[in-house]
Structures are given as structure tokens and as C-alpha cells.
Amino acid sequence: MKVYEYNLYALPMKAFKDGVKKVEMRLYDEKRQQLRIGDYIRFSNIEDDKDTLTVRIIGLKRFQSFKEIYETYKPNELGYHENEKASYEDMYSYYPKEKIKRYGAFAIEIEIVKDIKYKEIKIKDKDYQEVIKLRDHFFPRAELINEEFLLAFIKEKHAHIIGAYYNNEFIGCALYSFYDEISYLMYFAIKDEYQNQGIGSRFLYHIADLNKDRKLFIDIELVDKKFIDYELREKRKEFYLRNGFKESDYRFSYNDVEYEVLSINNDIITGKEINKFWQSLFQLVKKSTK
């Protein structure tokens, strides 16, 4: 799953929001060839970049020309109003004929999804208590990072807390620490009632993008059939793998719990890099608590 950023004019944006327009038409060039069903597109209004709309791709169809698209879909599905004349020649104002002939046309069928906003949360913010509640709800005590360490990471500006919001309601959070070229996703959680809607995948993509210049790693409970909660562990791992994380060879134990490590961005992280990362952060803790 990936999230793509596209610009869109105000009228087609409104047609999408009104539930009339169902298909976005684009040139089938190298950029569009990367799209896959299940990916997301975040449209920004060209005339007002604060006006955004997030959609999920539910269908992709390639055509030799825009004329074929106009013959396949109803005018309203393409964004035309009842009294407007629909003509494939309208697309010539966006793409030269020679490019259309070279690449062909692409029909992107979409559905609107909840528009999620993200912002950094500070320790003094009221939503910090919501972060703690959500963390304690999803993570057993044995898996919690020492609170003193966490506060020291934040104090030394080597950690961030990002909140996810829907209609200004706090619905999830991510806490990550970083040093040099490595980032560690300490906690990542979405409220129960907002799960299984693609929100977690988009939020995870956002966190990975914030750390695009660093290797981002996460540790999860070791997936092995010897554990009674094997299916739950496997489901959790599949979520991260499905969203671009890759398995590493690194394993470790903490508070008698076995973990494995997954990472995203650049090459797969190594145990040596992880150990160096923790040594560097612990030095920060010592400095901060003196």
C-alpha cells in the first residue's frame, strides 16, 4: 500500500465529495503505472491546498485513448454535471495528443475514505494523556519503554509523538525515537473502532515518510507456532509486511519476551546498527539525567 499526492481542480474535487464523480482520468505514463488497487491518493485543491480529499483505488483500467474511457463510463461518473456536454476532447487541454498516443489513458476508480490529519503532540498537550491511555490499552507492561528513557529522548529532541485525528478527534498515535540514520518506532496504535478501515496503513506510511532519510525499524513479538497467541502475532506481522516493512535477521529478548525486528526505508537494518543506535540513545539518557 502506498499513498500518492495529486493535485486537482476545485470542480472535480467537489464532484468527488458530492459522491457524483467516481473515476479519475489520467495519462498512463510512468507515474501512473506505479498505481495499484488498494493504494491511496490524497488530492489537494490547486486553488486551496488546505482543501484535501483522500481516496482509495478500487479499480484500474487501461485504455488506448480517452475516447474509449468516455464510451465506457457515464458522464457523471467522470465528473460532468447534468447539463454539461461530455467530450473526450476536453482531455486535450491537459495532455498533448502525441503523449496520449504514446502512453494511452488510465481510468482510476476510487472510493472516498476518512480524511485523517496528523500533528505532533508535546508532553504538555492535553492529548498526551490520550497517548498514554492508548499505549497502556494495547501494550502489556512488559513491553513498555522505561518512562524516564522516553522523557529523556523527547527532552534531547530525539523522539517525536505523532497523533492521528479524524474530525479533530484523537484516534491514534505513533511514538518514535531517532539518532543519526536510524529511527525506532516504539509504539504504534489506532483506536479499536477505527481499525480495519485502511487508517493504520495510511498512518504507518506517513510515519515512514517522516523518516524517509532514515532506516525505520520496529520490534514485534516473535512469530512462532509454539506460542498460544500465534495467529495474533502472525496477523500483526503481516500488517507491517503488507505495508512495506521487511524482515531482518535480528532477534532479541526483553523482560523474558522474544522479539524479531522489521524495517523499512533503504537497506534492511542489521543487529550491529540497532545496538549502536541504542548505545547512542542511552548516552543521551545519561547526559539528560545528570
C-alpha positions, 0 to 999 in steps of 0.5 A: 500500500502506498499513498500518492499526492495529486493535485486537482481542480476545485470542480472535480474535487467537489464532484468527488465529495458530492459522491457524483464523480467516481473515476479519475482520468489520467495519462498512463505514463510512468507515474501512473503505472506505479498505481495499484488497487488498494493504494491511496491518493490524497488530492489537494485543491490547486486553488486551496491546498488546505482543501484535501480529499483522500481516496482509495483505488478500487479499480484500474483500467487501461485504455488506448485513448480517452475516447474509449474511457468516455464510451465506457463510463457515464458522464457523471461518473467522470465528473460532468454535471447534468447539463454539461456536454461530455467530450473526450476532447476536453482531455486535450487541454491537459495532455498533448495528443502525441503523449496520449498516443504514446502512453494511452489513458488510465481510468482510476476508480476510487472510493472516498475514505476518512480524511485523517490529519496528523500533528505532533503532540508535546508532553504538555498537550492535553492529548498526551494523556490520550497517548498514554491511555492508548499505549497502556490499552494495547501494550502489556507492561512488559513491553513498555519503554522505561518512562524516564528513557522516553522523557529523556529522548523527547527532552534531547529532541530525539523522539517525536509523538505523532497523533492521528485525528479524524474530525479533530478527534484523537484516534491514534498515535505513533511514538518514535525515537531517532539518532543519526540514520536510524529511527525506532518506532516504539509504539504504534496504535489506532483506536479499536473502532477505527481499525480495519478501515485502511487508517493504520496503513495510511498512518504507518506510511506517513510515519515512514515518510517522516523518516524517509532519510532514515532506516525505520525499524520496529520490534514485534513479538516473535512469530512462532507456532509454539506460542498460544497467541500465534495467529495474533502475532502472525496477523500483526506481522503481516500488517507491517509486511503488507505495508512495506516493512521487511524482515531482518535477521535480528532477534532479541529478548526483553523482560523474558519476551522474544522479539524479531525486528522489521524495517523499512526505508533503504537497506534492511537494518542489521543487529550491529546498527540497532545496538549502536543506535541504542548505545547512542540513545542511552548516552543521551539518557545519561547526559539528560539525567545528570 
